[in-house]
Amino acid sequence: MPDPNLAGISRRSRSSTRPDRYWITTLDGTRLREARIERGLSRDKLAAEAGLSPSTLARLESQRTASCHRATLYRIAATLATDPGPVLSALIVADEQAEMWRYRVPSRDPVSWWLCSRIYAGRADQVAEARRFLGRVLHGCPLIYEVQVICSELVTNALLHSRSALAGGQVTVRAEVREGDYIWLEVEDQGGDWDPTASLGRDGGRGLEVVAALSNHWDVKGDETRRIVCARLDWPEPDQ
C-alpha cells in the first residue's frame, strides 16, 4: 500500500535525492569530473548508473566545492569503482565550515531520506541488474542484503506471472530509504491474472514466503493492467 509520507510529493521529486542538513557533505567537483573521464563514462551514463539526474551531476561537476547528500556521494563512488573507499576519499573536500555546521544540527531534525527508481526491460537478465542497482544506491545501509533478496524475488515473480515478460514489457523498481526508520521497496509490473496472495504456500509461491519472512510488512495492489508489490523493512536497533 502507498506510504502516507509520500502524499503530495510530485513524481519528479520522488525519484530524486532529498538531502537534510546533517547528511550534507562537500564534494570536489573537479576530482569528480576527472574520475568520470578516467573511467570513460559520459555524464549521462554516470548519472543514470548512480541514480541521479544529469542536471544534478552537471551542477556537482561545475563547482569546485559542491554540497551534496552523503548518499549521493556513496552512489557516485560505488559507480566509479568496485571499491568505493578510495574514490570517496578523493572526492571529499576538507571543509571546516561544513563540518562545524553538521554538528550544529540538533538530533530532533528529520532523519535523512531519499528515493530512487529505475525501469527494466522484462527479461530474466534484468533481475541481476536490479540487484546491482540497489546495491549501489543502498551502499552502507544495514538492510541491503534483505532488500536485494526481496527485489530479486519480486522481479522474478513479475517476469513469471505478469505481462511484463511479453515483448516490450517492463518492470519498475522503486526504493525509499529513511535512515534509522525503514526501507520501502516497490516492484511494479504490467498486470495479469495472477493473484500473489493466493499463491502463498503453493508451488511457485515460495518467493513470496521469502518476502514475508524478510520484511516487516508487505502488500499487493493493482489489477490485471498494473500491479505493485511492496515491502517494508524496519531499520534494526543499534544493538542488533
PyMOL commands that set and color helices and strands:
alter all, ss='L'
color gray80, all
select helices_A, chain A and resi 4-6+11-14+21-23+29-38+43-50+54-62+70-80+84-91+96-104+126-137+144-161+163-165+196-199+206-214
alter helices_A, ss='H'
color red, helices_A
select strands_A, chain A and resi 17-18+24-28+65-69+113-121+170-178+182-189+217-222+227-234
alter strands_A, ss='S'
color yellow, strands_A
deselect
rebuild
show_as cartoon
